[in-house]
Amino acid sequence: MAKILDRVTLGSIAPKLAELSNEVLFNDIWKREELSPRERSLVTLGALTALGREQQLTWHINFAQQNGLSRKEITEVFTHLAFYAGWPAAVSALGCLEGD
């Protein structure tokens, strides 16, 4: 399994990608007023689960909790996604929740 990169590690490996992630994604997209951070976390968890991006899920699960989602709500998101993103994707996502 590939190493999970946090912001600091990403910055040491790919400084420009880290800069773009911080400036464009987190300092622009995540701060737009049309969706709340909580809503953006719901969308992000859904997309990462559907695409099978488990390496990113653990970080975003923690971020979603910072944005006001409870573990119970996150569990419900993954349960709901089992029928739209597939059973294996949902179970893998739940494994990330239990591993945080």
N, C-alpha and C positions, 0 to 999 in steps of 0.2 A: 504494500500500500504506500502511496506517495505521502510525503511529509505534508502536514497541514501548515500552511503559511499564515501567520498573523501579520498585522500591518508592519511591525518592526522587521520581521524576517523578510517580508516581501520587499521592503525598502532597501535592505542590504543586497538583495539579489537583483531586483529590477527597479531601480530608483524612479525611473520615468513612469512605469506602470503604477507604482505606489503613489506618486504625485498625482497622476490622473485620477486614481481611485479616490483619493482624499478630496481633491478640488472639484472634480466633476460629479462623482457619485455622492459622496457624503456631504460636501459643502454646497451642493446645488440640488441635485435630484431629490435627495432625502429631505431637503428643507423646503421644497415647494409646498405651497399652502393648500393645493387642491386635495391632497390626501394627508391624513395625520400620520405620524411615525408608526402608530399602532397598525393602521390600515396598510401602510407600506410593508410592515413586517409580515402581515398576513399574506400579502401578495408574494413577497419574497420567499416565504416558507413554502407556499404552494408551487412556485416555479422551480425552486431548488429540489423539492421532492419529486415533482413530475419529471424533471430532467435527470434525476439520479445523482445530484451533486452533493453527495454525503460529506465530502471534505469541507464544504462551505456551511453545511447545515448546523453543525455544533456551534460555530461562532454566531450564526444568525438566530439560533434558538436563544442563546444568552442575550443577544441584542433585542430580540422580541420581548423577553422578560423585562428588560430595561425600558422598553416602550409600552409596558403595561399589560402584556399578555401573561396570563397565569399558566402554570404547567397543565392544569386541567383543560384550559382553552387550547393550548398547543396540541395536547393529546387529541382533542376533538377535531382540530384541523387535519391531523394526520389520518384519523379515522374516516373523516369525510372524503379525503383525497384517495382513500383505498378504492373508491368506486369511480374515480375520474382519472387518476394517475396510475392505478394498478396496485394490486395487493402487495407485491414485493417492494415497490417504492415506498408505500406507507409503512410497512414493517421495518424497512431499513431506516426510515426517518424516525420511527419510534425508538429504534436502537440508539440513534444519535441523542435523542432526548434523555434516555436512561444513562447515557455515557457522560453527560455534562456535569 
